[in-house]
Amino acid sequence: MAARRALKAVLVDLSGTLHIEDAAVPGAQEALKRLRATSVMVRFVTNTTKESKQDLLERLKKLEFDISEDEIFTSLTAARNLVEQQQVRPMLLVDDRALPDFKGIQTSDPNAVVIGLAPEHFHYQILNQAFRLLLDGAPLIAIHKARYYKRKDGLALGPGPFVTALEYATDTKATVVGKPEKTFFLEALRGTGCEPEETVMIGDDCRDDVGGAQNAGMRGILVKTGKYRAADEDKINPAPYLTCESFPHAVDHILQHLL
C-alpha cells in the first residue's frame, strides 16, 4: 500500500451505513455534520440499483441528510457511462425505479445485457431471454455482484447470484462496474483533486466497500450496521484499517486520529 498522506477525502456508503431503507442509522445525520465541519471532501458512493439517483436523494432528504446530487456517485451512473462508451443497446434487468437513470438510452432490439437488482424481473422467462442474448455474443454488464443486502425484514439476495448464474450458463464473464471495482472508486474521486492515499472509505460491506477501497489504495473503515455479520472483518486481506460500531463511531475516529 502506498505511503499515507494527510486525509483529504472521505467516501461514504449509503444503504446500510447511513440508512436502512427509510430509517437512518442512529446519530448519522449529526455525525455527517461534524465530518462536514472539517476540511475534508465528502462524497457518497452507492451500489444501489433499486432506485434512481433522484429517488435516492429524496429518500435521504426526508431522513434529514444534507446531501446534494453532485456529491453522489452511483453504480447506475457507472453502468450508463459504460453503455454509452460501448454504444450498445441494453436489455435493462434493473428495478423499474432505476430506469430514469437510463433515460435516452436506446433499448429496442437489444445487443447487450445490463443487470442490477431487479426482484420483480428475476424470473425464468426474463432470465432466459438474457441468457439467449448472451449466447448470441451480447456483452454482460453487471452493475454490481453483491451477494446480499440488508432490508428491514432481514438479509435479502443481491444481484450477484443472478449475475453468476448467467455467467455459468453462458460461459462468459460479466464486466462489473460498481464496487468493489477499482475504477469505480477512482471515478468517484474524479474532480475532487484527491488521491486514493488521501482517502478513507466507510461502509458496511467488507468486500465491496472496504476490500474494494483498500485495493484501490484507500483506507477502509467497516461499520457493524446494515449487512455486517460477525467476523466479516476476517473475510478480507488486508483486514480493514478499522472496524467500529457505526458511522458516528467512524467519524469520531477520523476526527480524533486522522485529521
C-alpha atoms as an extended CHARMM CRD file, in Angstrom:
* protein
*
       259  EXT
         1         1  MET       CA              0.0000000000        0.0000000000        0.0000000000  PROA      1               0.0000000000
         2         2  ALA       CA              1.3000000000        3.4770000000       -0.8700000000  PROA      2               0.0000000000
         3         3  ALA       CA              2.6490000000        5.8020000000        1.8030000000  PROA      3               0.0000000000
         4         4  ARG       CA             -0.0690000000        7.5820000000        3.7310000000  PROA      4               0.0000000000
         5         5  ARG       CA             -0.7260000000       11.2460000000        3.1580000000  PROA      5               0.0000000000
         6         6  ALA       CA             -2.8630000000       13.7120000000        5.0970000000  PROA      6               0.0000000000
         7         7  LEU       CA             -6.5510000000       12.8440000000        4.8770000000  PROA      7               0.0000000000
         8         8  LYS       CA             -8.3620000000       14.9340000000        2.2690000000  PROA      8               0.0000000000
         9         9  ALA       CA            -11.4370000000       12.9040000000        1.2910000000  PROA      9               0.0000000000
        10        10  VAL       CA            -13.9740000000       10.5520000000        2.8500000000  PROA      10              0.0000000000
        11        11  LEU       CA            -16.1570000000        8.2790000000        0.7220000000  PROA      11              0.0000000000
        12        12  VAL       CA            -19.3310000000        7.1220000000        2.4600000000  PROA      12              0.0000000000
        13        13  ASP       CA            -21.5780000000        4.2180000000        1.5020000000  PROA      13              0.0000000000
        14        14  LEU       CA            -25.3080000000        4.9340000000        1.8260000000  PROA      14              0.0000000000
        15        15  SER       CA            -27.5550000000        1.8870000000        2.3310000000  PROA      15              0.0000000000
        16        16  GLY       CA            -26.5360000000        0.0390000000        5.4920000000  PROA      16              0.0000000000
        17        17  THR       CA            -24.1190000000        2.7840000000        6.5530000000  PROA      17              0.0000000000
        18        18  LEU       CA            -26.1850000000        5.9910000000        6.7330000000  PROA      18              0.0000000000
        19        19  HSD       CA            -29.6270000000        4.4020000000        6.4620000000  PROA      19              0.0000000000
        20        20  ILE       CA            -31.5240000000        1.1170000000        6.1250000000  PROA      20              0.0000000000
        21        21  GLU       CA            -34.4620000000        1.7000000000        3.7620000000  PROA      21              0.0000000000
        22        22  ASP       CA            -36.4520000000        4.5590000000        5.3540000000  PROA      22              0.0000000000
        23        23  ALA       CA            -34.6760000000        4.6150000000        8.7310000000  PROA      23              0.0000000000
        24        24  ALA       CA            -31.4670000000        6.4950000000        9.4450000000  PROA      24              0.0000000000
        25        25  VAL       CA            -28.6600000000        4.8310000000       11.3860000000  PROA      25              0.0000000000
        26        26  PRO       CA            -28.9110000000        6.4620000000       14.8640000000  PROA      26              0.0000000000
        27        27  GLY       CA            -26.7820000000        9.5970000000       15.0720000000  PROA      27              0.0000000000
        28        28  ALA       CA            -25.7490000000        9.5010000000       11.4130000000  PROA      28              0.0000000000
        29        29  GLN       CA            -27.1360000000       12.9410000000       10.4610000000  PROA      29              0.0000000000
        30        30  GLU       CA            -25.3090000000       14.7030000000       13.2830000000  PROA      30              0.0000000000
        31        31  ALA       CA            -22.0960000000       12.7430000000       12.5880000000  PROA      31              0.0000000000
        32        32  LEU       CA            -22.2140000000       13.8270000000        8.9410000000  PROA      32              0.0000000000
        33        33  LYS       CA            -22.4910000000       17.4640000000       10.0390000000  PROA      33              0.0000000000
        34        34  ARG       CA            -19.4110000000       17.0230000000       12.2580000000  PROA      34              0.0000000000
        35        35  LEU       CA            -17.4910000000       15.4960000000        9.3480000000  PROA      35              0.0000000000
        36        36  ARG       CA            -18.5450000000       18.3460000000        7.0340000000  PROA      36              0.0000000000
        37        37  ALA       CA            -17.3010000000       20.8940000000        9.5840000000  PROA      37              0.0000000000
        38        38  THR       CA            -13.7310000000       19.7140000000        8.8160000000  PROA      38              0.0000000000
        39        39  SER       CA            -11.6220000000       20.4360000000        5.7530000000  PROA      39              0.0000000000
        40        40  VAL       CA            -12.1600000000       17.0030000000        4.1580000000  PROA      40              0.0000000000
        41        41  MET       CA            -14.1210000000       16.4970000000        0.9720000000  PROA      41              0.0000000000
        42        42  VAL       CA            -17.1080000000       14.1610000000        1.4520000000  PROA      42              0.0000000000
        43        43  ARG       CA            -18.5450000000       12.0440000000       -1.3570000000  PROA      43              0.0000000000
        44        44  PHE       CA            -21.2080000000        9.3310000000       -1.2850000000  PROA      44              0.0000000000
        45        45  VAL       CA            -20.8060000000        6.0820000000       -3.2230000000  PROA      45              0.0000000000
        46        46  THR       CA            -23.5170000000        3.5020000000       -3.6450000000  PROA      46              0.0000000000
        47        47  ASN       CA            -24.1780000000        0.2650000000       -5.4860000000  PROA      47              0.0000000000
        48        48  THR       CA            -27.9380000000        0.6990000000       -5.1300000000  PROA      48              0.0000000000
        49        49  THR       CA            -29.8450000000       -0.3170000000       -8.2420000000  PROA      49              0.0000000000
        50        50  LYS       CA            -33.2840000000       -0.2860000000       -6.6270000000  PROA      50              0.0000000000
        51        51  GLU       CA            -33.9860000000        3.3770000000       -7.3620000000  PROA      51              0.0000000000
        52        52  SER       CA            -32.8000000000        6.2930000000       -9.4610000000  PROA      52              0.0000000000
        53        53  LYS       CA            -30.3690000000        8.8530000000       -8.0840000000  PROA      53              0.0000000000
        54        54  GLN       CA            -33.2520000000       11.3470000000       -7.8040000000  PROA      54              0.0000000000
        55        55  ASP       CA            -35.3870000000        8.9380000000       -5.7390000000  PROA      55              0.0000000000
        56        56  LEU       CA            -32.3830000000        8.1580000000       -3.5580000000  PROA      56              0.0000000000
        57        57  LEU       CA            -31.7450000000       11.8520000000       -2.9760000000  PROA      57              0.0000000000
        58        58  GLU       CA            -35.3820000000       12.4180000000       -1.9680000000  PROA      58              0.0000000000
        59        59  ARG       CA            -35.1790000000        9.4920000000        0.4830000000  PROA      59              0.0000000000
        60        60  LEU       CA            -32.0330000000       10.9820000000        2.0660000000  PROA      60              0.0000000000
        61        61  LYS       CA            -33.5810000000       14.4460000000        2.2960000000  PROA      61              0.0000000000
        62        62  LYS       CA            -36.6430000000       13.0120000000        4.0660000000  PROA      62              0.0000000000
        63        63  LEU       CA            -34.2300000000       11.4840000000        6.5810000000  PROA      63              0.0000000000
        64        64  GLU       CA            -32.7160000000       14.9840000000        7.0210000000  PROA      64              0.0000000000
        65        65  PHE       CA            -29.3260000000       14.2300000000        5.4900000000  PROA      65              0.0000000000
        66        66  ASP       CA            -27.6740000000       17.2890000000        3.9770000000  PROA      66              0.0000000000
        67        67  ILE       CA            -26.5130000000       15.7830000000        0.6810000000  PROA      67              0.0000000000
        68        68  SER       CA            -26.5630000000       17.2340000000       -2.8370000000  PROA      68              0.0000000000
        69        69  GLU       CA            -26.9410000000       15.2950000000       -6.0860000000  PROA      69              0.0000000000
        70        70  ASP       CA            -23.4540000000       16.0950000000       -7.3750000000  PROA      70              0.0000000000
        71        71  GLU       CA            -21.9280000000       14.5070000000       -4.2610000000  PROA      71              0.0000000000
        72        72  ILE       CA            -23.4210000000       11.0680000000       -5.0320000000  PROA      72              0.0000000000
        73        73  PHE       CA            -21.7040000000        8.6160000000       -7.3870000000  PROA      73              0.0000000000
        74        74  THR       CA            -23.7840000000        5.5320000000       -8.1140000000  PROA      74              0.0000000000
        75        75  SER       CA            -23.1120000000        2.2480000000       -9.8750000000  PROA      75              0.0000000000
        76        76  LEU       CA            -26.0690000000        3.1280000000      -12.1440000000  PROA      76              0.0000000000
        77        77  THR       CA            -24.1110000000        6.1750000000      -13.3510000000  PROA      77              0.0000000000
        78        78  ALA       CA            -21.0640000000        3.9720000000      -13.9370000000  PROA      78              0.0000000000
        79        79  ALA       CA            -23.1960000000        1.4780000000      -15.9030000000  PROA      79              0.0000000000
        80        80  ARG       CA            -24.7340000000        4.2100000000      -18.0540000000  PROA      80              0.0000000000
        81        81  ASN       CA            -21.2550000000        5.6140000000      -18.7730000000  PROA      81              0.0000000000
        82        82  LEU       CA            -20.0800000000        2.1830000000      -19.9730000000  PROA      82              0.0000000000
        83        83  VAL       CA            -23.1900000000        1.6340000000      -22.1230000000  PROA      83              0.0000000000
        84        84  GLU       CA            -22.5730000000        4.9960000000      -23.8050000000  PROA      84              0.0000000000
        85        85  GLN       CA            -18.8730000000        4.2510000000      -24.3050000000  PROA      85              0.0000000000
        86        86  GLN       CA            -19.6120000000        0.8560000000      -25.8750000000  PROA      86              0.0000000000
        87        87  GLN       CA            -22.5640000000        2.2520000000      -27.8860000000  PROA      87              0.0000000000
        88        88  VAL       CA            -24.7290000000       -0.7910000000      -27.1410000000  PROA      88              0.0000000000
        89        89  ARG       CA            -28.5000000000       -1.2120000000      -26.8140000000  PROA      89              0.0000000000
        90        90  PRO       CA            -29.0170000000       -2.8830000000      -23.4430000000  PROA      90              0.0000000000
        91        91  MET       CA            -31.6910000000       -5.1890000000      -22.1530000000  PROA      91              0.0000000000
        92        92  LEU       CA            -32.0930000000       -3.4790000000      -18.7730000000  PROA      92              0.0000000000
        93        93  LEU       CA            -32.5620000000       -6.0130000000      -15.9730000000  PROA      93              0.0000000000
        94        94  VAL       CA            -32.9880000000       -3.3430000000      -13.3100000000  PROA      94              0.0000000000
        95        95  ASP       CA            -35.7520000000       -2.2340000000      -10.9640000000  PROA      95              0.0000000000
        96        96  ASP       CA            -38.3160000000       -0.0390000000      -12.7350000000  PROA      96              0.0000000000
        97        97  ARG       CA            -37.4850000000        2.7550000000      -10.2680000000  PROA      97              0.0000000000
        98        98  ALA       CA            -33.9070000000        2.8120000000      -11.6000000000  PROA      98              0.0000000000
        99        99  LEU       CA            -34.9530000000        3.3200000000      -15.2390000000  PROA      99              0.0000000000
       100       100  PRO       CA            -34.8550000000        7.1640000000      -15.1190000000  PROA      100             0.0000000000
       101       101  ASP       CA            -31.0530000000        6.9330000000      -14.8140000000  PROA      101             0.0000000000
       102       102  PHE       CA            -31.0190000000        5.3290000000      -18.2990000000  PROA      102             0.0000000000
       103       103  LYS       CA            -33.3070000000        7.8930000000      -19.9150000000  PROA      103             0.0000000000
       104       104  GLY       CA            -32.3770000000        8.4410000000      -23.5690000000  PROA      104             0.0000000000
       105       105  ILE       CA            -30.5350000000        5.1250000000      -23.9000000000  PROA      105             0.0000000000
       106       106  GLN       CA            -31.7410000000        3.0740000000      -26.8880000000  PROA      106             0.0000000000
       107       107  THR       CA            -33.0580000000       -0.2980000000      -25.6580000000  PROA      107             0.0000000000
       108       108  SER       CA            -35.0450000000       -1.6780000000      -28.6120000000  PROA      108             0.0000000000
       109       109  ASP       CA            -33.5200000000       -4.7220000000      -30.3630000000  PROA      109             0.0000000000
       110       110  PRO       CA            -31.0070000000       -5.1920000000      -27.5130000000  PROA      110             0.0000000000
       111       111  ASN       CA            -27.4380000000       -6.3680000000      -28.1330000000  PROA      111             0.0000000000
       112       112  ALA       CA            -26.1900000000       -6.2280000000      -24.5230000000  PROA      112             0.0000000000
       113       113  VAL       CA            -27.4680000000       -7.1730000000      -21.0550000000  PROA      113             0.0000000000
       114       114  VAL       CA            -27.2260000000       -4.8080000000      -18.0900000000  PROA      114             0.0000000000
       115       115  ILE       CA            -28.1480000000       -6.4530000000      -14.7990000000  PROA      115             0.0000000000
       116       116  GLY       CA            -28.6910000000       -4.9450000000      -11.3610000000  PROA      116             0.0000000000
       117       117  LEU       CA            -31.0560000000       -5.7910000000       -8.5220000000  PROA      117             0.0000000000
       118       118  ALA       CA            -34.4560000000       -6.4380000000      -10.0970000000  PROA      118             0.0000000000
       119       119  PRO       CA            -36.5300000000       -8.7630000000       -7.8800000000  PROA      119             0.0000000000
       120       120  GLU       CA            -39.6920000000       -8.2210000000       -9.9660000000  PROA      120             0.0000000000
       121       121  HSD       CA            -37.8570000000       -9.2830000000      -13.1570000000  PROA      121             0.0000000000
       122       122  PHE       CA            -35.7550000000      -12.1760000000      -11.8710000000  PROA      122             0.0000000000
       123       123  HSD       CA            -37.9640000000      -14.9720000000      -13.1850000000  PROA      123             0.0000000000
       124       124  TYR       CA            -37.2780000000      -17.7490000000      -15.6470000000  PROA      124             0.0000000000
       125       125  GLN       CA            -38.7060000000      -16.1590000000      -18.7920000000  PROA      125             0.0000000000
       126       126  ILE       CA            -36.7880000000      -12.8810000000      -18.4540000000  PROA      126             0.0000000000
       127       127  LEU       CA            -33.5330000000      -14.5310000000      -17.3430000000  PROA      127             0.0000000000
       128       128  ASN       CA            -33.8300000000      -16.9430000000      -20.2730000000  PROA      128             0.0000000000
       129       129  GLN       CA            -34.1950000000      -14.0020000000      -22.6530000000  PROA      129             0.0000000000
       130       130  ALA       CA            -30.9690000000      -12.5510000000      -21.2340000000  PROA      130             0.0000000000
       131       131  PHE       CA            -29.3290000000      -15.9990000000      -21.4960000000  PROA      131             0.0000000000
       132       132  ARG       CA            -30.1420000000      -16.2130000000      -25.2250000000  PROA      132             0.0000000000
       133       133  LEU       CA            -28.7890000000      -12.7260000000      -25.9250000000  PROA      133             0.0000000000
       134       134  LEU       CA            -25.5320000000      -13.6460000000      -24.1950000000  PROA      134             0.0000000000
       135       135  LEU       CA            -25.2770000000      -16.8870000000      -26.1980000000  PROA      135             0.0000000000
       136       136  ASP       CA            -25.5390000000      -14.7360000000      -29.3390000000  PROA      136             0.0000000000
       137       137  GLY       CA            -22.4950000000      -12.7540000000      -28.2050000000  PROA      137             0.0000000000
       138       138  ALA       CA            -24.0680000000       -9.8600000000      -26.2880000000  PROA      138             0.0000000000
       139       139  PRO       CA            -21.8010000000       -8.4800000000      -23.5340000000  PROA      139             0.0000000000
       140       140  LEU       CA            -22.9440000000       -8.8660000000      -19.9130000000  PROA      140             0.0000000000
       141       141  ILE       CA            -22.6180000000       -5.7030000000      -17.8030000000  PROA      141             0.0000000000
       142       142  ALA       CA            -23.1850000000       -6.2280000000      -14.0700000000  PROA      142             0.0000000000
       143       143  ILE       CA            -23.9560000000       -3.0880000000      -12.1050000000  PROA      143             0.0000000000
       144       144  HSD       CA            -22.5070000000       -4.9680000000       -9.1500000000  PROA      144             0.0000000000
       145       145  LYS       CA            -22.2350000000       -8.5200000000       -7.8130000000  PROA      145             0.0000000000
       146       146  ALA       CA            -23.1870000000       -8.1720000000       -4.1480000000  PROA      146             0.0000000000
       147       147  ARG       CA            -24.1840000000      -11.4770000000       -2.6200000000  PROA      147             0.0000000000
       148       148  TYR       CA            -26.8600000000       -9.9520000000       -0.3720000000  PROA      148             0.0000000000
       149       149  TYR       CA            -28.0320000000       -6.6930000000        1.1870000000  PROA      149             0.0000000000
       150       150  LYS       CA            -29.9590000000       -5.5930000000        4.2730000000  PROA      150             0.0000000000
       151       151  ARG       CA            -33.6960000000       -4.8670000000        4.2830000000  PROA      151             0.0000000000
       152       152  LYS       CA            -35.9230000000       -4.0300000000        7.2260000000  PROA      152             0.0000000000
       153       153  ASP       CA            -37.1510000000       -7.6250000000        7.2860000000  PROA      153             0.0000000000
       154       154  GLY       CA            -33.6340000000       -9.1280000000        7.1800000000  PROA      154             0.0000000000
       155       155  LEU       CA            -30.9530000000      -10.0340000000        4.6420000000  PROA      155             0.0000000000
       156       156  ALA       CA            -32.0120000000      -10.4820000000        1.0180000000  PROA      156             0.0000000000
       157       157  LEU       CA            -30.3610000000      -11.8540000000       -2.1270000000  PROA      157             0.0000000000
       158       158  GLY       CA            -28.4060000000       -9.2860000000       -4.1290000000  PROA      158             0.0000000000
       159       159  PRO       CA            -27.7900000000       -9.3320000000       -7.8940000000  PROA      159             0.0000000000
       160       160  GLY       CA            -24.5540000000      -11.3310000000       -7.5570000000  PROA      160             0.0000000000
       161       161  PRO       CA            -26.1560000000      -14.8030000000       -7.5380000000  PROA      161             0.0000000000
       162       162  PHE       CA            -28.1720000000      -13.9560000000      -10.6790000000  PROA      162             0.0000000000
       163       163  VAL       CA            -25.1490000000      -12.4870000000      -12.4990000000  PROA      163             0.0000000000
       164       164  THR       CA            -23.1670000000      -15.6030000000      -11.5760000000  PROA      164             0.0000000000
       165       165  ALA       CA            -25.9660000000      -17.8650000000      -12.8610000000  PROA      165             0.0000000000
       166       166  LEU       CA            -25.8660000000      -16.1350000000      -16.2670000000  PROA      166             0.0000000000
       167       167  GLU       CA            -22.0610000000      -16.3040000000      -16.3360000000  PROA      167             0.0000000000
       168       168  TYR       CA            -22.1640000000      -20.0210000000      -15.5140000000  PROA      168             0.0000000000
       169       169  ALA       CA            -24.8630000000      -20.8400000000      -18.0640000000  PROA      169             0.0000000000
       170       170  THR       CA            -23.1730000000      -18.9590000000      -20.9280000000  PROA      170             0.0000000000
       171       171  ASP       CA            -19.5140000000      -19.4960000000      -20.0040000000  PROA      171             0.0000000000
       172       172  THR       CA            -18.8980000000      -15.7380000000      -20.0940000000  PROA      172             0.0000000000
       173       173  LYS       CA            -17.5990000000      -13.1830000000      -17.5910000000  PROA      173             0.0000000000
       174       174  ALA       CA            -19.5200000000      -10.0360000000      -16.7340000000  PROA      174             0.0000000000
       175       175  THR       CA            -17.9350000000       -6.6120000000      -16.7670000000  PROA      175             0.0000000000
       176       176  VAL       CA            -18.6380000000       -5.3040000000      -13.2570000000  PROA      176             0.0000000000
       177       177  VAL       CA            -18.8920000000       -1.5200000000      -12.9310000000  PROA      177             0.0000000000
       178       178  GLY       CA            -19.8200000000       -0.8940000000       -9.2730000000  PROA      178             0.0000000000
       179       179  LYS       CA            -17.9910000000       -1.5250000000       -6.0240000000  PROA      179             0.0000000000
       180       180  PRO       CA            -15.5680000000       -3.2780000000       -5.4300000000  PROA      180             0.0000000000
       181       181  GLU       CA            -14.0700000000       -2.4050000000       -8.8280000000  PROA      181             0.0000000000
       182       182  LYS       CA            -11.0190000000       -0.1300000000       -8.5940000000  PROA      182             0.0000000000
       183       183  THR       CA            -12.2740000000        2.0080000000      -11.4910000000  PROA      183             0.0000000000
       184       184  PHE       CA            -15.4790000000        2.7700000000       -9.5580000000  PROA      184             0.0000000000
       185       185  PHE       CA            -13.5690000000        4.2270000000       -6.6010000000  PROA      185             0.0000000000
       186       186  LEU       CA            -11.2420000000        6.2220000000       -8.8590000000  PROA      186             0.0000000000
       187       187  GLU       CA            -14.2190000000        7.5990000000      -10.8160000000  PROA      187             0.0000000000
       188       188  ALA       CA            -15.8490000000        8.6480000000       -7.5320000000  PROA      188             0.0000000000
       189       189  LEU       CA            -12.7300000000       10.6950000000       -6.7040000000  PROA      189             0.0000000000
       190       190  ARG       CA            -12.5160000000       12.2730000000      -10.1560000000  PROA      190             0.0000000000
       191       191  GLY       CA            -12.8500000000       16.0390000000       -9.9360000000  PROA      191             0.0000000000
       192       192  THR       CA            -12.0510000000       16.1790000000       -6.2060000000  PROA      192             0.0000000000
       193       193  GLY       CA             -8.2990000000       16.6660000000       -6.6760000000  PROA      193             0.0000000000
       194       194  CYS       CA             -7.7570000000       13.9170000000       -4.0700000000  PROA      194             0.0000000000
       195       195  GLU       CA             -5.6890000000       10.7500000000       -4.4070000000  PROA      195             0.0000000000
       196       196  PRO       CA             -6.6470000000        7.2900000000       -3.0690000000  PROA      196             0.0000000000
       197       197  GLU       CA             -3.8330000000        7.5220000000       -0.4810000000  PROA      197             0.0000000000
       198       198  GLU       CA             -5.5410000000       10.6450000000        0.8970000000  PROA      198             0.0000000000
       199       199  THR       CA             -8.9500000000        8.9440000000        1.1560000000  PROA      199             0.0000000000
       200       200  VAL       CA            -10.9220000000        6.8440000000        3.6550000000  PROA      200             0.0000000000
       201       201  MET       CA            -13.9470000000        4.7440000000        2.6800000000  PROA      201             0.0000000000
       202       202  ILE       CA            -16.6790000000        3.9730000000        5.2510000000  PROA      202             0.0000000000
       203       203  GLY       CA            -19.1150000000        1.1220000000        4.5790000000  PROA      203             0.0000000000
       204       204  ASP       CA            -20.9430000000       -1.9620000000        5.8860000000  PROA      204             0.0000000000
       205       205  ASP       CA            -19.7890000000       -4.4070000000        3.1840000000  PROA      205             0.0000000000
       206       206  CYS       CA            -16.3860000000       -5.9160000000        3.9810000000  PROA      206             0.0000000000
       207       207  ARG       CA            -15.6950000000       -6.9480000000        0.3720000000  PROA      207             0.0000000000
       208       208  ASP       CA            -17.3870000000       -4.3440000000       -1.8070000000  PROA      208             0.0000000000
       209       209  ASP       CA            -16.8250000000       -1.2510000000        0.3580000000  PROA      209             0.0000000000
       210       210  VAL       CA            -13.7080000000       -1.9160000000        2.4120000000  PROA      210             0.0000000000
       211       211  GLY       CA            -11.8640000000       -4.5400000000        0.3650000000  PROA      211             0.0000000000
       212       212  GLY       CA            -12.5100000000       -2.6610000000       -2.8750000000  PROA      212             0.0000000000
       213       213  ALA       CA            -11.3980000000        0.6780000000       -1.4390000000  PROA      213             0.0000000000
       214       214  GLN       CA             -8.2360000000       -0.7920000000        0.0760000000  PROA      214             0.0000000000
       215       215  ASN       CA             -7.3840000000       -2.4740000000       -3.2400000000  PROA      215             0.0000000000
       216       216  ALA       CA             -7.6520000000        0.9950000000       -4.8030000000  PROA      216             0.0000000000
       217       217  GLY       CA             -5.1290000000        2.3890000000       -2.2960000000  PROA      217             0.0000000000
       218       218  MET       CA             -7.5270000000        3.8760000000        0.2630000000  PROA      218             0.0000000000
       219       219  ARG       CA             -8.0540000000        3.0560000000        3.9250000000  PROA      219             0.0000000000
       220       220  GLY       CA            -11.3120000000        1.2520000000        4.7000000000  PROA      220             0.0000000000
       221       221  ILE       CA            -13.4930000000        1.5190000000        7.7970000000  PROA      221             0.0000000000
       222       222  LEU       CA            -16.0320000000       -1.2870000000        8.2740000000  PROA      222             0.0000000000
       223       223  VAL       CA            -19.1510000000       -0.4350000000       10.2860000000  PROA      223             0.0000000000
       224       224  LYS       CA            -21.2000000000       -3.0510000000       12.1470000000  PROA      224             0.0000000000
       225       225  THR       CA            -24.5570000000       -1.8540000000       10.7830000000  PROA      225             0.0000000000
       226       226  GLY       CA            -26.5690000000       -2.8440000000        7.7010000000  PROA      226             0.0000000000
       227       227  LYS       CA            -25.4200000000       -6.1240000000        6.1800000000  PROA      227             0.0000000000
       228       228  TYR       CA            -22.4730000000       -6.5650000000        8.5810000000  PROA      228             0.0000000000
       229       229  ARG       CA            -22.2630000000      -10.0200000000       10.1700000000  PROA      229             0.0000000000
       230       230  ALA       CA            -19.9630000000      -11.1940000000       12.9560000000  PROA      230             0.0000000000
       231       231  ALA       CA            -16.3630000000      -11.7910000000       11.8100000000  PROA      231             0.0000000000
       232       232  ASP       CA            -16.8820000000      -10.1220000000        8.3940000000  PROA      232             0.0000000000
       233       233  GLU       CA            -13.6170000000       -8.2660000000        9.0340000000  PROA      233             0.0000000000
       234       234  ASP       CA            -11.7760000000      -11.6080000000        8.8460000000  PROA      234             0.0000000000
       235       235  LYS       CA            -13.0150000000      -12.2460000000        5.2920000000  PROA      235             0.0000000000
       236       236  ILE       CA            -10.6480000000       -9.8170000000        3.5630000000  PROA      236             0.0000000000
       237       237  ASN       CA             -6.8780000000       -9.4710000000        3.3920000000  PROA      237             0.0000000000
       238       238  PRO       CA             -5.5590000000       -6.9830000000        4.2580000000  PROA      238             0.0000000000
       239       239  ALA       CA             -8.0250000000       -6.5750000000        7.1260000000  PROA      239             0.0000000000
       240       240  PRO       CA             -9.9850000000       -3.3020000000        7.4000000000  PROA      240             0.0000000000
       241       241  TYR       CA             -7.9800000000       -0.3290000000        8.6200000000  PROA      241             0.0000000000
       242       242  LEU       CA            -10.6540000000       -0.0960000000       11.3350000000  PROA      242             0.0000000000
       243       243  THR       CA            -13.8390000000       -1.9340000000       12.3340000000  PROA      243             0.0000000000
       244       244  CYS       CA            -16.2690000000        0.0430000000       14.5060000000  PROA      244             0.0000000000
       245       245  GLU       CA            -19.8840000000        0.0430000000       15.6790000000  PROA      245             0.0000000000
       246       246  SER       CA            -21.4390000000        2.5840000000       13.3150000000  PROA      246             0.0000000000
       247       247  PHE       CA            -20.9290000000        5.6490000000       11.1100000000  PROA      247             0.0000000000
       248       248  PRO       CA            -20.8410000000        8.0790000000       14.1000000000  PROA      248             0.0000000000
       249       249  HSD       CA            -18.0210000000        5.9960000000       15.6450000000  PROA      249             0.0000000000
       250       250  ALA       CA            -16.1460000000        6.0720000000       12.3320000000  PROA      250             0.0000000000
       251       251  VAL       CA            -16.4450000000        9.8670000000       12.2390000000  PROA      251             0.0000000000
       252       252  ASP       CA            -15.2190000000       10.0710000000       15.8460000000  PROA      252             0.0000000000
       253       253  HSD       CA            -12.1210000000        8.0930000000       14.8740000000  PROA      253             0.0000000000
       254       254  ILE       CA            -11.4330000000       10.3050000000       11.8450000000  PROA      254             0.0000000000
       255       255  LEU       CA            -11.7530000000       13.4900000000       13.9040000000  PROA      255             0.0000000000
       256       256  GLN       CA             -9.5400000000       12.1730000000       16.6920000000  PROA      256             0.0000000000
       257       257  HSD       CA             -6.8570000000       10.2860000000       14.7730000000  PROA      257             0.0000000000
       258       258  LEU       CA             -6.7360000000       11.1800000000       11.0720000000  PROA      258             0.0000000000
       259       259  LEU       CA             -7.0110000000       14.9850000000       10.9830000000  PROA      259             0.0000000000
